[in-house]
């Protein structure tokens, strides 16, 4: 099982980034997919969820209206489009695949929002 995130980096406040996560080794379409983030000194926070079929998504209040999660079950990828980025969005972002008792994690990608 592998989840590999990409797309992180340094961006100015108000800018945009698109994170991607490529999955392999499991039945991707059977899992809900989530993006989490963890800032220094803080607990890991659930940012966005998209259900198996891709028809339903949920967002933390802190990112609602700015972030969009999407998935491509044909390509086994999940993405997080992040717009209007703020300094407080700075964190390591992790993708997660979840189904009942099974949970798989990527290694994380750093997002830094700074001028």
Biopython code that builds the backbone (N, CA, C, O; Angstrom):
import numpy as np
from Bio.PDB.StructureBuilder import StructureBuilder

atoms = [
    (1, "UNK", "N", (0.850, -1.195, 0.000)),
    (1, "UNK", "CA", (0.000, 0.000, 0.000)),
    (1, "UNK", "C", (0.885, 1.244, 0.000)),
    (1, "UNK", "O", (1.830, 1.355, 0.782)),
    (2, "UNK", "N", (0.560, 2.169, -0.890)),
    (2, "UNK", "CA", (1.294, 3.428, -0.936)),
    (2, "UNK", "C", (0.356, 4.589, -1.200)),
    (2, "UNK", "O", (-0.556, 4.510, -2.023)),
    (3, "UNK", "N", (0.608, 5.676, -0.473)),
    (3, "UNK", "CA", (-0.025, 6.961, -0.737)),
    (3, "UNK", "C", (1.106, 7.975, -0.818)),
    (3, "UNK", "O", (1.865, 8.138, 0.136)),
    (4, "UNK", "N", (1.220, 8.653, -1.949)),
    (4, "UNK", "CA", (2.324, 9.579, -2.151)),
    (4, "UNK", "C", (1.773, 10.957, -2.488)),
    (4, "UNK", "O", (1.150, 11.164, -3.530)),
    (5, "UNK", "N", (2.020, 11.900, -1.571)),
    (5, "UNK", "CA", (1.548, 13.274, -1.778)),
    (5, "UNK", "C", (2.578, 14.065, -2.572)),
    (5, "UNK", "O", (3.773, 13.772, -2.546)),
    (6, "UNK", "N", (2.084, 15.066, -3.273)),
    (6, "UNK", "CA", (2.959, 15.991, -3.996)),
    (6, "UNK", "C", (2.241, 17.325, -4.118)),
    (6, "UNK", "O", (1.039, 17.429, -3.872)),
    (7, "UNK", "N", (3.005, 18.348, -4.504)),
    (7, "UNK", "CA", (2.410, 19.648, -4.774)),
    (7, "UNK", "C", (2.591, 20.688, -3.685)),
    (7, "UNK", "O", (2.178, 21.835, -3.853)),
    (8, "UNK", "N", (3.197, 20.312, -2.578)),
    (8, "UNK", "CA", (3.429, 21.286, -1.531)),
    (8, "UNK", "C", (4.518, 22.271, -1.917)),
    (8, "UNK", "O", (5.186, 22.112, -2.938)),
    (9, "UNK", "N", (4.686, 23.295, -1.082)),
    (9, "UNK", "CA", (5.724, 24.283, -1.350)),
    (9, "UNK", "C", (5.459, 25.569, -0.597)),
    (9, "UNK", "O", (4.645, 25.630, 0.325)),
    (10, "UNK", "N", (6.175, 26.593, -1.024)),
    (10, "UNK", "CA", (6.070, 27.926, -0.424)),
    (10, "UNK", "C", (5.184, 28.801, -1.310)),
    (10, "UNK", "O", (5.383, 28.867, -2.523)),
    (11, "UNK", "N", (4.212, 29.466, -0.703)),
    (11, "UNK", "CA", (3.309, 30.323, -1.455)),
    (11, "UNK", "C", (3.003, 31.556, -0.624)),
    (11, "UNK", "O", (2.988, 31.493, 0.606)),
    (12, "UNK", "N", (2.763, 32.664, -1.282)),
    (12, "UNK", "CA", (2.436, 33.903, -0.584)),
    (12, "UNK", "C", (0.974, 33.886, -0.120)),
    (12, "UNK", "O", (0.136, 33.206, -0.713)),
    (13, "UNK", "N", (0.683, 34.626, 0.924)),
    (13, "UNK", "CA", (-0.731, 34.736, 1.352)),
    (13, "UNK", "C", (-1.611, 35.186, 0.197)),
    (13, "UNK", "O", (-1.242, 36.068, -0.578)),
    (14, "UNK", "N", (-2.772, 34.570, 0.096)),
    (14, "UNK", "CA", (-3.676, 34.856, -1.003)),
    (14, "UNK", "C", (-3.455, 33.990, -2.223)),
    (14, "UNK", "O", (-4.262, 34.003, -3.152)),
    (15, "UNK", "N", (-2.371, 33.240, -2.229)),
    (15, "UNK", "CA", (-2.056, 32.394, -3.373)),
    (15, "UNK", "C", (-2.772, 31.061, -3.338)),
    (15, "UNK", "O", (-3.605, 30.805, -2.467)),
    (16, "UNK", "N", (-2.435, 30.213, -4.300)),
    (16, "UNK", "CA", (-3.071, 28.906, -4.449)),
    (16, "UNK", "C", (-2.025, 27.816, -4.599)),
    (16, "UNK", "O", (-0.917, 28.040, -5.086)),
    (17, "UNK", "N", (-2.421, 26.630, -4.161)),
    (17, "UNK", "CA", (-1.642, 25.420, -4.382)),
    (17, "UNK", "C", (-2.603, 24.274, -4.631)),
    (17, "UNK", "O", (-3.739, 24.286, -4.159)),
    (18, "UNK", "N", (-2.139, 23.291, -5.374)),
    (18, "UNK", "CA", (-2.928, 22.078, -5.585)),
    (18, "UNK", "C", (-2.105, 20.887, -5.128)),
    (18, "UNK", "O", (-1.045, 20.601, -5.685)),
    (19, "UNK", "N", (-2.593, 20.205, -4.128)),
    (19, "UNK", "CA", (-1.945, 18.992, -3.642)),
    (19, "UNK", "C", (-2.556, 17.785, -4.341)),
    (19, "UNK", "O", (-3.752, 17.754, -4.630)),
    (20, "UNK", "N", (-1.719, 16.801, -4.604)),
    (20, "UNK", "CA", (-2.192, 15.549, -5.182)),
    (20, "UNK", "C", (-1.673, 14.381, -4.364)),
    (20, "UNK", "O", (-0.630, 14.469, -3.715)),
    (21, "UNK", "N", (-2.416, 13.293, -4.406)),
    (21, "UNK", "CA", (-2.012, 12.084, -3.693)),
    (21, "UNK", "C", (-2.285, 10.900, -4.609)),
    (21, "UNK", "O", (-3.425, 10.665, -5.009)),
    (22, "UNK", "N", (-1.244, 10.162, -4.935)),
    (22, "UNK", "CA", (-1.368, 8.987, -5.800)),
    (22, "UNK", "C", (-1.358, 7.736, -4.937)),
    (22, "UNK", "O", (-0.480, 7.563, -4.092)),
    (23, "UNK", "N", (-2.334, 6.867, -5.152)),
    (23, "UNK", "CA", (-2.496, 5.679, -4.317)),
    (23, "UNK", "C", (-2.265, 4.411, -5.119)),
    (23, "UNK", "O", (-2.500, 4.365, -6.326)),
    (24, "UNK", "N", (-1.804, 3.393, -4.427)),
    (24, "UNK", "CA", (-1.633, 2.081, -5.050)),
    (24, "UNK", "C", (-1.662, 1.005, -3.985)),
    (24, "UNK", "O", (-1.414, 1.274, -2.810)),
    (25, "UNK", "N", (-1.965, -0.208, -4.397)),
    (25, "UNK", "CA", (-1.894, -1.347, -3.482)),
    (25, "UNK", "C", (-3.168, -1.681, -2.744)),
    (25, "UNK", "O", (-3.178, -2.574, -1.896)),
    (26, "UNK", "N", (-4.241, -0.979, -3.052)),
    (26, "UNK", "CA", (-5.527, -1.301, -2.424)),
    (26, "UNK", "C", (-6.647, -0.851, -3.364)),
    (26, "UNK", "O", (-6.399, -0.178, -4.364)),
    (27, "UNK", "N", (-7.875, -1.231, -3.031)),
    (27, "UNK", "CA", (-9.017, -0.907, -3.890)),
    (27, "UNK", "C", (-9.466, 0.516, -3.610)),
    (27, "UNK", "O", (-10.336, 0.763, -2.775)),
    (28, "UNK", "N", (-8.861, 1.428, -4.318)),
    (28, "UNK", "CA", (-8.999, 2.865, -4.076)),
    (28, "UNK", "C", (-10.459, 3.312, -4.017)),
    (28, "UNK", "O", (-10.834, 4.090, -3.139)),
    (29, "UNK", "N", (-11.266, 2.835, -4.926)),
    (29, "UNK", "CA", (-12.650, 3.304, -5.035)),
    (29, "UNK", "C", (-13.525, 2.867, -3.861)),
    (29, "UNK", "O", (-14.643, 3.360, -3.707)),
    (30, "UNK", "N", (-13.028, 1.951, -3.035)),
    (30, "UNK", "CA", (-13.798, 1.466, -1.887)),
    (30, "UNK", "C", (-13.542, 2.248, -0.608)),
    (30, "UNK", "O", (-14.115, 1.944, 0.439)),
    (31, "UNK", "N", (-12.691, 3.244, -0.694)),
    (31, "UNK", "CA", (-12.277, 3.987, 0.483)),
    (31, "UNK", "C", (-12.721, 5.442, 0.426)),
    (31, "UNK", "O", (-12.683, 6.079, -0.627)),
    (32, "UNK", "N", (-13.142, 5.953, 1.578)),
    (32, "UNK", "CA", (-13.256, 7.396, 1.719)),
    (32, "UNK", "C", (-11.838, 7.974, 1.764)),
    (32, "UNK", "O", (-10.906, 7.326, 2.240)),
    (33, "UNK", "N", (-11.696, 9.168, 1.276)),
    (33, "UNK", "CA", (-10.378, 9.807, 1.241)),
    (33, "UNK", "C", (-10.416, 11.117, 2.015)),
    (33, "UNK", "O", (-11.392, 11.865, 1.966)),
    (34, "UNK", "N", (-9.349, 11.367, 2.713)),
    (34, "UNK", "CA", (-9.295, 12.554, 3.570)),
    (34, "UNK", "C", (-7.955, 13.247, 3.422)),
    (34, "UNK", "O", (-6.937, 12.620, 3.129)),
    (35, "UNK", "N", (-7.977, 14.533, 3.626)),
    (35, "UNK", "CA", (-6.759, 15.314, 3.798)),
    (35, "UNK", "C", (-6.743, 15.816, 5.238)),
    (35, "UNK", "O", (-7.724, 16.372, 5.731)),
    (36, "UNK", "N", (-5.623, 15.609, 5.889)),
    (36, "UNK", "CA", (-5.357, 16.121, 7.213)),
    (36, "UNK", "C", (-4.184, 17.092, 7.114)),
    (36, "UNK", "O", (-3.457, 17.121, 6.121)),
    (37, "UNK", "N", (-4.024, 17.876, 8.160)),
    (37, "UNK", "CA", (-2.830, 18.707, 8.252)),
    (37, "UNK", "C", (-2.389, 18.787, 9.709)),
    (37, "UNK", "O", (-3.182, 18.630, 10.637)),
    (38, "UNK", "N", (-1.100, 19.035, 9.872)),
    (38, "UNK", "CA", (-0.542, 19.183, 11.212)),
    (38, "UNK", "C", (0.459, 20.309, 11.208)),
    (38, "UNK", "O", (1.480, 20.247, 10.523)),
    (39, "UNK", "N", (0.164, 21.341, 11.979)),
    (39, "UNK", "CA", (1.060, 22.472, 12.137)),
    (39, "UNK", "C", (1.978, 22.205, 13.321)),
    (39, "UNK", "O", (1.634, 21.415, 14.200)),
    (40, "UNK", "N", (3.128, 22.842, 13.360)),
    (40, "UNK", "CA", (4.068, 22.638, 14.466)),
    (40, "UNK", "C", (3.417, 22.905, 15.817)),
    (40, "UNK", "O", (2.806, 23.954, 16.022)),
    (41, "UNK", "N", (3.548, 21.962, 16.729)),
    (41, "UNK", "CA", (3.013, 22.124, 18.069)),
    (41, "UNK", "C", (1.521, 21.912, 18.185)),
    (41, "UNK", "O", (0.946, 22.112, 19.255)),
    (42, "UNK", "N", (0.883, 21.508, 17.091)),
    (42, "UNK", "CA", (-0.575, 21.316, 17.129)),
    (42, "UNK", "C", (-0.941, 19.884, 16.774)),
    (42, "UNK", "O", (-0.134, 19.148, 16.207)),
    (43, "UNK", "N", (-2.160, 19.496, 17.111)),
    (43, "UNK", "CA", (-2.638, 18.170, 16.777)),
    (43, "UNK", "C", (-3.009, 18.098, 15.300)),
    (43, "UNK", "O", (-3.287, 19.108, 14.653)),
    (44, "UNK", "N", (-3.003, 16.866, 14.790)),
    (44, "UNK", "CA", (-3.404, 16.666, 13.403)),
    (44, "UNK", "C", (-4.890, 17.013, 13.261)),
    (44, "UNK", "O", (-5.710, 16.641, 14.100)),
    (45, "UNK", "N", (-5.214, 17.724, 12.199)),
    (45, "UNK", "CA", (-6.545, 18.264, 11.990)),
    (45, "UNK", "C", (-7.122, 17.731, 10.683)),
    (45, "UNK", "O", (-6.451, 17.747, 9.651)),
    (46, "UNK", "N", (-8.359, 17.261, 10.728)),
    (46, "UNK", "CA", (-9.046, 16.837, 9.511)),
    (46, "UNK", "C", (-9.465, 18.072, 8.720)),
    (46, "UNK", "O", (-10.157, 18.948, 9.239)),
    (47, "UNK", "N", (-9.041, 18.131, 7.470)),
    (47, "UNK", "CA", (-9.303, 19.300, 6.632)),
    (47, "UNK", "C", (-10.485, 19.052, 5.690)),
    (47, "UNK", "O", (-11.384, 19.885, 5.581)),
    (48, "UNK", "N", (-10.475, 17.897, 5.010)),
    (48, "UNK", "CA", (-11.509, 17.630, 4.012)),
    (48, "UNK", "C", (-11.670, 16.124, 3.826)),
    (48, "UNK", "O", (-10.718, 15.358, 3.974)),
    (49, "UNK", "N", (-12.885, 15.723, 3.501)),
    (49, "UNK", "CA", (-13.224, 14.327, 3.241)),
    (49, "UNK", "C", (-14.029, 14.239, 1.965)),
    (49, "UNK", "O", (-14.857, 15.107, 1.687)),
    (50, "UNK", "N", (-13.791, 13.189, 1.183)),
    (50, "UNK", "CA", (-14.639, 12.899, 0.033)),
    (50, "UNK", "C", (-14.992, 11.423, 0.091)),
    (50, "UNK", "O", (-14.129, 10.571, 0.306)),
    (51, "UNK", "N", (-16.271, 11.133, -0.103)),
    (51, "UNK", "CA", (-16.730, 9.765, 0.035)),
    (51, "UNK", "C", (-16.360, 8.934, -1.200)),
    (51, "UNK", "O", (-15.855, 9.453, -2.196)),
    (52, "UNK", "N", (-16.627, 7.637, -1.098)),
    (52, "UNK", "CA", (-16.131, 6.689, -2.087)),
    (52, "UNK", "C", (-16.521, 7.039, -3.520)),
    (52, "UNK", "O", (-15.697, 6.984, -4.432)),
    (53, "UNK", "N", (-17.778, 7.397, -3.700)),
    (53, "UNK", "CA", (-18.235, 7.693, -5.058)),
    (53, "UNK", "C", (-17.869, 9.080, -5.528)),
    (53, "UNK", "O", (-18.015, 9.407, -6.706)),
    (54, "UNK", "N", (-17.390, 9.899, -4.600)),
    (54, "UNK", "CA", (-17.002, 11.253, -4.956)),
    (54, "UNK", "C", (-18.143, 12.245, -4.973)),
    (54, "UNK", "O", (-17.959, 13.390, -5.386)),
    (55, "UNK", "N", (-19.332, 11.826, -4.527)),
    (55, "UNK", "CA", (-20.488, 12.716, -4.621)),
    (55, "UNK", "C", (-20.660, 13.616, -3.405)),
    (55, "UNK", "O", (-21.365, 14.623, -3.471)),
    (56, "UNK", "N", (-20.020, 13.256, -2.293)),
    (56, "UNK", "CA", (-20.191, 14.016, -1.065)),
    (56, "UNK", "C", (-18.839, 14.393, -0.504)),
    (56, "UNK", "O", (-17.923, 13.572, -0.461)),
    (57, "UNK", "N", (-18.716, 15.635, -0.074)),
    (57, "UNK", "CA", (-17.476, 16.099, 0.535)),
    (57, "UNK", "C", (-17.791, 16.945, 1.766)),
    (57, "UNK", "O", (-18.859, 17.548, 1.876)),
    (58, "UNK", "N", (-16.845, 16.968, 2.670)),
    (58, "UNK", "CA", (-16.984, 17.705, 3.918)),
    (58, "UNK", "C", (-15.701, 18.498, 4.146)),
    (58, "UNK", "O", (-14.614, 18.094, 3.733)),
    (59, "UNK", "N", (-15.858, 19.628, 4.810)),
    (59, "UNK", "CA", (-14.715, 20.499, 5.038)),
    (59, "UNK", "C", (-14.708, 21.027, 6.465)),
    (59, "UNK", "O", (-15.759, 21.241, 7.069)),
    (60, "UNK", "N", (-13.511, 21.234, 6.991)),
    (60, "UNK", "CA", (-13.385, 21.952, 8.250)),
    (60, "UNK", "C", (-13.850, 23.387, 8.036)),
    (60, "UNK", "O", (-13.691, 23.950, 6.953)),
    (61, "UNK", "N", (-14.422, 23.967, 9.077)),
    (61, "UNK", "CA", (-14.905, 25.345, 8.962)),
    (61, "UNK", "C", (-13.792, 26.301, 8.550)),
    (61, "UNK", "O", (-14.039, 27.287, 7.856)),
    (62, "UNK", "N", (-12.578, 26.010, 8.977)),
    (62, "UNK", "CA", (-11.455, 26.902, 8.717)),
    (62, "UNK", "C", (-11.070, 26.974, 7.240)),
    (62, "UNK", "O", (-10.386, 27.910, 6.826)),
    (63, "UNK", "N", (-11.501, 25.997, 6.443)),
    (63, "UNK", "CA", (-11.116, 25.982, 5.027)),
    (63, "UNK", "C", (-12.317, 26.036, 4.093)),
    (63, "UNK", "O", (-12.146, 26.114, 2.876)),
    (64, "UNK", "N", (-13.513, 25.996, 4.633)),
    (64, "UNK", "CA", (-14.720, 25.963, 3.817)),
    (64, "UNK", "C", (-14.784, 27.189, 2.918)),
    (64, "UNK", "O", (-14.591, 28.319, 3.368)),
    (65, "UNK", "N", (-15.058, 26.950, 1.645)),
    (65, "UNK", "CA", (-15.120, 28.031, 0.672)),
    (65, "UNK", "C", (-13.786, 28.364, 0.027)),
    (65, "UNK", "O", (-13.740, 29.109, -0.953)),
    (66, "UNK", "N", (-12.692, 27.817, 0.569)),
    (66, "UNK", "CA", (-11.365, 28.080, 0.008)),
    (66, "UNK", "C", (-10.721, 26.824, -0.561)),
    (66, "UNK", "O", (-9.981, 26.897, -1.542)),
    (67, "UNK", "N", (-10.993, 25.682, 0.041)),
    (67, "UNK", "CA", (-10.391, 24.419, -0.379)),
    (67, "UNK", "C", (-11.442, 23.550, -1.063)),
    (67, "UNK", "O", (-12.623, 23.595, -0.720)),
    (68, "UNK", "N", (-10.993, 22.762, -2.035)),
    (68, "UNK", "CA", (-11.873, 21.819, -2.714)),
    (68, "UNK", "C", (-11.171, 20.476, -2.850)),
    (68, "UNK", "O", (-10.065, 20.392, -3.384)),
    (69, "UNK", "N", (-11.825, 19.425, -2.359)),
    (69, "UNK", "CA", (-11.278, 18.075, -2.495)),
    (69, "UNK", "C", (-11.950, 17.398, -3.686)),
    (69, "UNK", "O", (-13.143, 17.581, -3.932)),
    (70, "UNK", "N", (-11.164, 16.615, -4.418)),
    (70, "UNK", "CA", (-11.707, 15.873, -5.551)),
    (70, "UNK", "C", (-10.948, 14.558, -5.681)),
    (70, "UNK", "O", (-9.850, 14.407, -5.146)),
    (71, "UNK", "N", (-11.546, 13.611, -6.395)),
    (71, "UNK", "CA", (-10.894, 12.318, -6.599)),
    (71, "UNK", "C", (-11.147, 11.834, -8.009)),
    (71, "UNK", "O", (-12.131, 12.194, -8.655)),
    (72, "UNK", "N", (-10.221, 11.002, -8.464)),
    (72, "UNK", "CA", (-10.347, 10.358, -9.761)),
    (72, "UNK", "C", (-10.141, 8.869, -9.524)),
    (72, "UNK", "O", (-9.010, 8.403, -9.389)),
    (73, "UNK", "N", (-11.232, 8.134, -9.474)),
    (73, "UNK", "CA", (-11.124, 6.701, -9.170)),
    (73, "UNK", "C", (-10.488, 5.903, -10.306)),
    (73, "UNK", "O", (-10.002, 4.793, -10.090)),
    (74, "UNK", "N", (-10.491, 6.459, -11.499)),
    (74, "UNK", "CA", (-9.840, 5.780, -12.624)),
    (74, "UNK", "C", (-8.317, 5.890, -12.535)),
    (74, "UNK", "O", (-7.588, 5.008, -12.987)),
    (75, "UNK", "N", (-7.857, 6.988, -11.944)),
    (75, "UNK", "CA", (-6.412, 7.217, -11.842)),
    (75, "UNK", "C", (-5.878, 6.983, -10.433)),
    (75, "UNK", "O", (-4.679, 7.114, -10.191)),
    (76, "UNK", "N", (-6.779, 6.632, -9.495)),
    (76, "UNK", "CA", (-6.374, 6.404, -8.101)),
    (76, "UNK", "C", (-5.672, 7.625, -7.511)),
    (76, "UNK", "O", (-4.616, 7.513, -6.889)),
    (77, "UNK", "N", (-6.273, 8.778, -7.716)),
    (77, "UNK", "CA", (-5.697, 10.001, -7.170)),
    (77, "UNK", "C", (-6.763, 10.814, -6.431)),
    (77, "UNK", "O", (-7.949, 10.767, -6.755)),
    (78, "UNK", "N", (-6.303, 11.546, -5.447)),
    (78, "UNK", "CA", (-7.136, 12.509, -4.738)),
    (78, "UNK", "C", (-6.373, 13.826, -4.694)),
    (78, "UNK", "O", (-5.154, 13.846, -4.524)),
    (79, "UNK", "N", (-7.095, 14.908, -4.849)),
    (79, "UNK", "CA", (-6.456, 16.224, -4.905)),
    (79, "UNK", "C", (-7.104, 17.174, -3.910)),
    (79, "UNK", "O", (-8.243, 16.982, -3.484)),
    (80, "UNK", "N", (-6.356, 18.187, -3.559)),
    (80, "UNK", "CA", (-6.872, 19.249, -2.705)),
    (80, "UNK", "C", (-6.462, 20.579, -3.330)),
    (80, "UNK", "O", (-5.288, 20.950, -3.300)),
    (81, "UNK", "N", (-7.415, 21.281, -3.886)),
    (81, "UNK", "CA", (-7.186, 22.613, -4.432)),
    (81, "UNK", "C", (-7.336, 23.620, -3.303)),
    (81, "UNK", "O", (-8.384, 23.692, -2.661)),
    (82, "UNK", "N", (-6.293, 24.390, -3.066)),
    (82, "UNK", "CA", (-6.289, 25.339, -1.955)),
    (82, "UNK", "C", (-6.136, 26.751, -2.499)),
    (82, "UNK", "O", (-5.114, 27.085, -3.098)),
    (83, "UNK", "N", (-7.130, 27.558, -2.294)),
    (83, "UNK", "CA", (-7.128, 28.948, -2.761)),
    (83, "UNK", "C", (-7.158, 29.898, -1.572)),
    (83, "UNK", "O", (-7.467, 29.501, -0.448)),
    (84, "UNK", "N", (-6.836, 31.139, -1.836)),
    (84, "UNK", "CA", (-6.867, 32.187, -0.804)),
    (84, "UNK", "C", (-6.129, 31.731, 0.450)),
    (84, "UNK", "O", (-6.646, 31.835, 1.562)),
    (85, "UNK", "N", (-4.933, 31.233, 0.258)),
    (85, "UNK", "CA", (-4.179, 30.661, 1.370)),
    (85, "UNK", "C", (-3.789, 31.721, 2.386)),
    (85, "UNK", "O", (-3.510, 32.872, 2.051)),
    (86, "UNK", "N", (-3.779, 31.287, 3.641)),
    (86, "UNK", "CA", (-3.449, 32.160, 4.764)),
    (86, "UNK", "C", (-2.242, 31.584, 5.506)),
    (86, "UNK", "O", (-1.910, 30.408, 5.360)),
    (87, "UNK", "N", (-1.610, 32.416, 6.284)),
    (87, "UNK", "CA", (-0.459, 31.961, 7.057)),
    (87, "UNK", "C", (-0.831, 30.778, 7.957)),
    (87, "UNK", "O", (-0.021, 29.877, 8.173)),
    (88, "UNK", "N", (-2.036, 30.789, 8.467)),
    (88, "UNK", "CA", (-2.465, 29.720, 9.371)),
    (88, "UNK", "C", (-2.730, 28.402, 8.656)),
    (88, "UNK", "O", (-3.010, 27.397, 9.311)),
    (89, "UNK", "N", (-2.648, 28.381, 7.333)),
    (89, "UNK", "CA", (-2.750, 27.128, 6.592)),
    (89, "UNK", "C", (-1.408, 26.401, 6.531)),
    (89, "UNK", "O", (-1.334, 25.273, 6.045)),
    (90, "UNK", "N", (-0.367, 27.032, 7.015)),
    (90, "UNK", "CA", (0.956, 26.412, 7.020)),
    (90, "UNK", "C", (0.944, 25.142, 7.869)),
    (90, "UNK", "O", (0.574, 25.171, 9.043)),
    (91, "UNK", "N", (1.350, 24.036, 7.265)),
    (91, "UNK", "CA", (1.322, 22.750, 7.945)),
    (91, "UNK", "C", (1.880, 21.682, 7.016)),
    (91, "UNK", "O", (2.115, 21.927, 5.833)),
    (92, "UNK", "N", (2.086, 20.502, 7.568)),
    (92, "UNK", "CA", (2.320, 19.314, 6.741)),
    (92, "UNK", "C", (0.950, 18.714, 6.434)),
    (92, "UNK", "O", (0.145, 18.483, 7.336)),
    (93, "UNK", "N", (0.698, 18.466, 5.157)),
    (93, "UNK", "CA", (-0.585, 17.932, 4.713)),
    (93, "UNK", "C", (-0.427, 16.454, 4.375)),
    (93, "UNK", "O", (0.504, 16.048, 3.680)),
    (94, "UNK", "N", (-1.368, 15.662, 4.890)),
    (94, "UNK", "CA", (-1.338, 14.214, 4.710)),
    (94, "UNK", "C", (-2.618, 13.742, 4.020)),
    (94, "UNK", "O", (-3.707, 14.221, 4.336)),
    (95, "UNK", "N", (-2.491, 12.821, 3.095)),
    (95, "UNK", "CA", (-3.693, 12.172, 2.586)),
    (95, "UNK", "C", (-3.895, 10.853, 3.326)),
    (95, "UNK", "O", (-2.947, 10.213, 3.780)),
    (96, "UNK", "N", (-5.146, 10.481, 3.427)),
    (96, "UNK", "CA", (-5.539, 9.302, 4.198)),
    (96, "UNK", "C", (-6.671, 8.592, 3.470)),
    (96, "UNK", "O", (-7.616, 9.214, 2.986)),
    (97, "UNK", "N", (-6.546, 7.272, 3.407)),
    (97, "UNK", "CA", (-7.624, 6.437, 2.865)),
    (97, "UNK", "C", (-8.214, 5.637, 4.014)),
    (97, "UNK", "O", (-7.483, 4.991, 4.764)),
    (98, "UNK", "N", (-9.518, 5.676, 4.152)),
    (98, "UNK", "CA", (-10.172, 5.074, 5.321)),
    (98, "UNK", "C", (-11.364, 4.236, 4.914)),
    (98, "UNK", "O", (-12.179, 4.622, 4.076)),
    (99, "UNK", "N", (-11.434, 3.071, 5.541)),
    (99, "UNK", "CA", (-12.619, 2.232, 5.377)),
    (99, "UNK", "C", (-12.730, 1.348, 6.604)),
    (99, "UNK", "O", (-11.861, 0.509, 6.841)),
    (100, "UNK", "N", (-13.777, 1.519, 7.382)),
    (100, "UNK", "CA", (-14.019, 0.737, 8.583)),
    (100, "UNK", "C", (-12.756, 0.715, 9.461)),
    (100, "UNK", "O", (-12.388, 1.750, 10.017)),
    (101, "UNK", "N", (-12.093, -0.424, 9.597)),
    (101, "UNK", "CA", (-10.930, -0.501, 10.489)),
    (101, "UNK", "C", (-9.612, -0.280, 9.758)),
    (101, "UNK", "O", (-8.548, -0.327, 10.375)),
    (102, "UNK", "N", (-9.668, -0.043, 8.470)),
    (102, "UNK", "CA", (-8.441, 0.135, 7.689)),
    (102, "UNK", "C", (-8.186, 1.618, 7.428)),
    (102, "UNK", "O", (-9.086, 2.367, 7.049)),
    (103, "UNK", "N", (-6.961, 2.007, 7.638)),
    (103, "UNK", "CA", (-6.586, 3.405, 7.442)),
    (103, "UNK", "C", (-5.153, 3.452, 6.942)),
    (103, "UNK", "O", (-4.246, 2.922, 7.583)),
    (104, "UNK", "N", (-4.955, 4.090, 5.793)),
    (104, "UNK", "CA", (-3.624, 4.213, 5.204)),
    (104, "UNK", "C", (-3.244, 5.679, 5.098)),
    (104, "UNK", "O", (-4.085, 6.541, 4.842)),
    (105, "UNK", "N", (-1.954, 5.946, 5.300)),
    (105, "UNK", "CA", (-1.458, 7.324, 5.328)),
    (105, "UNK", "C", (-0.314, 7.527, 4.346)),
    (105, "UNK", "O", (0.480, 6.622, 4.091)),
    (106, "UNK", "N", (-0.250, 8.727, 3.806)),
    (106, "UNK", "CA", (0.916, 9.138, 3.050)),
    (106, "UNK", "C", (1.968, 9.710, 3.987)),
    (106, "UNK", "O", (1.765, 9.782, 5.199)),
    (107, "UNK", "N", (3.096, 10.116, 3.409)),
    (107, "UNK", "CA", (4.212, 10.602, 4.217)),
    (107, "UNK", "C", (4.111, 12.097, 4.506)),
    (107, "UNK", "O", (4.830, 12.617, 5.360)),
    (108, "UNK", "N", (3.225, 12.782, 3.802)),
    (108, "UNK", "CA", (3.011, 14.197, 4.040)),
    (108, "UNK", "C", (3.773, 15.092, 3.077)),
    (108, "UNK", "O", (4.812, 14.712, 2.537)),
    (109, "UNK", "N", (3.240, 16.276, 2.876)),
    (109, "UNK", "CA", (3.902, 17.292, 2.049)),
    (109, "UNK", "C", (3.762, 18.640, 2.747)),
    (109, "UNK", "O", (2.691, 18.991, 3.243)),
    (110, "UNK", "N", (4.862, 19.389, 2.774)),
    (110, "UNK", "CA", (4.881, 20.654, 3.510)),
    (110, "UNK", "C", (4.262, 21.768, 2.680)),
    (110, "UNK", "O", (4.585, 21.944, 1.505)),
    (111, "UNK", "N", (3.372, 22.512, 3.309)),
    (111, "UNK", "CA", (2.815, 23.730, 2.726)),
    (111, "UNK", "C", (3.178, 24.892, 3.648)),
    (111, "UNK", "O", (2.859, 24.881, 4.837)),
    (112, "UNK", "N", (3.838, 25.878, 3.090)),
    (112, "UNK", "CA", (4.226, 27.061, 3.854)),
    (112, "UNK", "C", (3.649, 28.293, 3.178)),
    (112, "UNK", "O", (3.909, 28.551, 2.003)),
    (113, "UNK", "N", (2.866, 29.048, 3.931)),
    (113, "UNK", "CA", (2.255, 30.272, 3.419)),
    (113, "UNK", "C", (2.933, 31.451, 4.116)),
    (113, "UNK", "O", (2.745, 31.678, 5.311)),
    (114, "UNK", "N", (3.713, 32.181, 3.357)),
    (114, "UNK", "CA", (4.488, 33.259, 3.941)),
    (114, "UNK", "C", (4.879, 34.261, 2.869)),
    (114, "UNK", "O", (5.080, 33.905, 1.708)),
    (115, "UNK", "N", (4.984, 35.519, 3.274)),
    (115, "UNK", "CA", (5.449, 36.548, 2.345)),
    (115, "UNK", "C", (6.960, 36.736, 2.480)),
    (115, "UNK", "O", (7.544, 37.563, 1.779)),
]
sb = StructureBuilder()
sb.init_structure("model")
sb.init_model(0)
sb.init_chain("A")
sb.init_seg("    ")
for serial, (resi, resn, name, xyz) in enumerate(atoms, 1):
    if name == "N":
        sb.init_residue(resn, " ", resi, " ")
    sb.init_atom(name, np.array(xyz, "f"), 0.0, 1.0, " ", f" {name:<3s}", serial, name[0])
structure = sb.get_structure()
